[in-house]
Amino acid sequence: MESPNRNPASDTQHSSQERAGAMKPFATLPGIPFFSTIIPLSRNALSFFMRTFDTHGDRVQLRVFSRNVLLLCNPDDIEAVLVNERDSFGRSSEVRNLRPILGNGLFASEGELWRSQRRLIQPKFHSSAIQSYASVMLECVSQRIEGWRPGDLRNLHLEMMHYTRDVVCRTLFGSKPDVDAMAIAQAVTTVFDDLRSEVLYLNLWRRLPLPRSICWNRAVKVLDQAISRMISHRRRARAGTGQSASSSDMLNVLLDARGEDGTSMSDRQIHDEIMNMFIAGHETSALTLAWAMHLLSTNPDIQDHAASEVLKVTSNRPLRPEDMPSLRYLSAIVQETLRLYPPLWCIGRYTIRNTTLSGFPVARGTHIWLCIYRLHRDPRWFSDPEAFQPERWQDGTSLKKFTYVPFGVGPRVCIGQHFAMVEIVLGLAAILSRFRLSSPPGSSVAPEAWMTLRPKHAVSLRIDARSR
């Protein structure tokens, strides 16, 4: 039986290229850089990338301001940059611009610091450990949808941003809603919900006396101080008892963590890890949920199939954490959503030493942009790539390696990918168990790409009671 994820004609052509060991060199984007790259990028980066690939192929060389950039979407280049030649590539300039905010947490750090922190924190994100947080996720989504009423028109992107924010706050700091935890929740909404093009010139933008930058700086300060107070208060409370706290929230986990030499993290490092957990685990999950609900609202048969699965698994009882493995069709829906709308639609790297990609030289200082959005919609790897087909993840067919990487790949693969899948699948199951989603007449949703792939406009859907 032919694989539903492959295009045979294109596959044959690509296979012959691979057998010959041939990879095309980097095409050069013609024209004056300001007009050929900067203006199209500022207007619609995603459309610019897609047009560029359509015209020039998988590997394009361009200039953006003073930057030499390689724009890539071939799985061989994904493998080289993120796996085989990873030591030749550092964090992107966009991530480095965020270091004054994120410090040296896992998302932003590099080198030996990153390796030691990854070894320290990785065990806390294994699937067995994450199950302990699933009940918190169910509580948070239940509280979020409690006020929904049949006939409501809801901005589900905003609703899901609040849901995932609540999950992060609860898993980090526990269920007791003290003043600092509430201040953190409010500041997170300001700091991480509305950061788009500013990240390209964050240090300059923060100094401008604009109402939006002033508000953003104030929220960063509130968030920074509140997290520091939470760490200090928790340390004092633990010192007073003379033992580690029994609570399994992530703050206690970070306080208890010990390196191979027995040393613990400093307060500053814990602060930075918490900030990184917010940026890595808050918006990305919310976006996946919003895109999934948009897709389900326009594919009612798939939505009904998913709701039927939830009903079959729960038999009308409330959802439980242990239901997660049985929600296979919902998991396929999430996988397909991540294919069509990967939150991290483009992965950036910075070349830190002279190297090669498929035998072609790449100079130190070159910026690498790996377009995951294009990779996931390539007809060579996925048949009918623009279609929403969750079934393609249920037939057991294997894909060509490095053609599906919504959480990245290699040593820096997202540490929270299992956490995110549980959060998204259980959140979606809780909503579909109670509500039917539909798009109002005339509504449309289009992606807008900056650091993440957001809906350009509100994902406003009508919710109606689902008959049981």
C-alpha positions, 0 to 999 in steps of 0.5 A: 500500500502506498504511503499517504505521506509521500509523493511517489513522482517527487520521491523518485526524483529526490532519491536519484539526487540522493543516490548521486550524492548531489545537493544543489549549491546555495542560490543567491537572491537577486536584486538590491537587498533593501527591496528584495529582502527587507521590505518583503520580510517586514510585510509578510515574512512567511509569504516571502519565504514560501515565494523564495523557496518556490522560485529558488529551491531549498537553499537560498543565500540572501542579505538582510541589512548587514547579515549574510543569511542562508534560508534552508528547508531541506531535511539534509540541512536540518540534520546537518545544522541541528545534529551532525554539525551542531557544534559549528552553530550557536544560538540565533541573534534573536535569542541572544537579543532576549538574554537581558530578559531570559538570562542563561536559562536552557532556552538561551544558554550555550556551551558547557553551561547549557550542557550541565543545566540540561543534564540537571533538568532533563529527568524532571521532564520525563513522561513519568514525571510529567504525569504528576502535572496532568491533574493540574492541567485538567484543573486549569482547563476546567476552571477556564471553561467553567464560565463558557456558555452555549452560544458564546463567541470566544477568542480561543487564542486568548483563552488558551494563552490564559490556560497555559499561563495558569498551568505554567504558574501552577506547576512552577509555584504550586496551587497556593495563589499568593500575591507574587504568583498572581503578579507573575501571571499578570506580568507574563501576559504583558511580557510574552503575549505581545512581543513580535518584531521588537525582538529584532531590536529589543535593546533599542526599543526598550529605551524608547519613551513609547507607551508600549515599551514603557508598559513592557519594561514595567512588566519585565521588572514586576516579573523579575522581582516577583520571581526573585521574591518567590525563590527567596521566600521558598528558600527561607521556608525550607531553611525553617523546616530544615528539610526539602519541601514535600511539594513537587512543584517545579520551584522545589524541583529546581531547588533540590536539583544537584549537579554531579559535584553535589552543587545546587543552582544559584538563585539567579540560575533558578530565576533564569530557568523559570523565565525560560520555562515561561517563554518556551512553555506558555505561548507555544502550547496555547498556539497549538491549541488555538490552531487545532480548534480552528482546524476542527471548527472547519472540519466538523466530521473530524471534530465529531470523531475526536469528541466520540473518542473522548466519550468512549474513553471516559464513559461520561465521567470526568477526564483523568490524567491516565486517559492520555494514552487512550486519546490516540485520535486526539494525539494525531490531531495535535501532531497534524496541527503541529505539522501545518502550524508549527509554533516555532515555524523557523529555527535560527542558528548563528555560524560560530566557525567556518564549516560546510553544509553538504560540501559547500562552505559556510563562513563564520558569522553566517545566519542560518534560518531553517524554515520548518513551516515549508519543510512540513508542507513539502509534497516530497514528504507529505502527500496533499500537504495543505490538507488537514489529515490526522489519519496520516499519523495513525497508519504507522508509516515512517517518514523520511528522517528530519522532515517533521520537527515541530519540537526541534531535533538533536540535543537541543530538542525541546525539553518540554515536548512531552509536557506540551503534548499532555497539556494540549491533548488533555486541554482539547479533550476537556473542551470537546467533551463539553462543547462543539466549535464552529466558525462564524460566517465570513470569518477567516484565520491567517498565520502571522510569523514573527518569533512564533506562528500566531493567528493574524486576527483573533480565533473567534469561534462559536461554542455550543453545548455538545449532546452526550 
